[in-house]
């Protein structure tokens, strides 16, 4: 009997959250961008996040996505796969998520 009451209580609890429209917290675009893995292709990134806001490279493929608090910069040496990822905050602080490393 007690087990049944507990199960009913849990069911009511979950259904009220559902009807109140409580949604799980979703990662923001900038949080998802910070987790991109090295080697991700340019095409994959554009399909996930849309076209970049800026093309920063000259002869190299370097693009930027602008956010209110910072800019995410992605570096593709050949345009095929991601080789570097960093964030430049409005205060000038630079956070490197994927350091650039030239293959030897």
C-alpha positions, -999 to +999 in steps of 0.1 A: +000+000+000+028+024+009+047+016-022+015+024-043+011+058-026+047+066-033+044+057-069+012+078-073+030+107-056+059+104-080+035+102-110+017+134-098+050+152-092+062+145-128+029+152-144+026+186-127+061+196-139+051+185-174+019+205-173+037+236-158+060+235-188+092+230-169+118+221-195+153+207-189+180+232-191+194+233-226+230+243-234+234+276-251+250+279-285+282+293-271+285+264-245+281+239-273+307+256-294+332+255-266+330+217-267+336+212-304+363+185-310+395+189-330+390+174-365+353+184-368+348+195-404+339+230-415+307+216-431+297+199-399+302+231-379+282+252-404+254+227-403+253+228-365+258+265-359+250+283-392+274+304-413+301+322-394+296+359-386+331+368-399+359+354-420+390+364-401+417+346-421+437+358-451+447+328-471+438+305-442+403+295-432+397+313-398+362+322-389+345+339-360+311+336-343+301+366-323+282+365-290+273+393-267+300+385-242+327+372-265+338+358-299+345+322-307+373+318-333+377+286-353+409+279-373+409+254-402+444+253-418+431+237-451+394+244-447+387+207-441+389+201-404+391+221-372+426+226-359+422+254-333+394+268-312+396+297-288+374+324-272+382+361-270+362+378-242+351+415-245+378+423-218+405+408-240+409+376-221+417+347-245+406+311-235+421+283-257+400+252-260+420+236-288+456+249-291+470+252-326+497+226-333+516+223-365+522+187-376+559+180-378 
